[in-house]
């Protein structure tokens, strides 16, 4: 939301307003690399809240059996 951006909680790519900011390596800017989790999880934007990775073949070979 505009409020999230103004508060500095969530970082966006302003040249592509519907895309959350990514680091140079392509990962989400909000990834806490040490903890391996989202650093803004409690304030995550709507697209992140609606995302379901269970069928994302970039992540899972077999979600049901836990094969990444």
N, C-alpha and C positions, 0 to 999 in steps of 0.2 A: 504494500500500500504506500501511498505517498508519505504517510506518517512514518512508516518503517524507514524509508529512505531518508527522510528529514532527520529522524532521530539517530541515523547512522548505524542502525542495527543490521540491516540487510543491504548488501552492495549489489548494484545492477550495472549491466553494460548499457549505458545511455544511448549508444549508437544503435543498439538493438533492444528496445525497451521491454520486450517480453522475455528476455534471456537473463538469468541471474549471472553475476560476474564469475568468471573462471580465472584460475591462475595460469601462468604460462605453460604449465604441463597439462592443461585441459581439465583439471579437477576443479570442483566447486570451490570458490574462494572461502567458503564457510567451513570447509573440512578441517577439523582439528586432527592434524596428522599424527600427533602423539597418542591421542586417545582413540583415533579411528572412528570419529563420530561427528555429527553436525554440531557446530559451535553456536548456532542460533536456533536450535531445535524448538525451543519453547516459543520462539517468535518467527518460525519459518513461514514464508509466504504461501499463499493459497496454492500455487502450482506444485510446491513441494509437499504440501499436505495431501494433495490429490494423487500424487505419484505413487504407483504400485509397482515395485520392482520384481514381483514374482514372475512375470512373463518377459522380463527384459533379458534377452539373450546376451547382451553385453556384460551382464553380471552373472547370470546363472546358466549352467549347462543343464542342471536338474534341480529346481527349487525344492520339490517334494523330498528329495533325498539329500539335500544340503550340499550339492556339488557346485562349487563356484567355477 
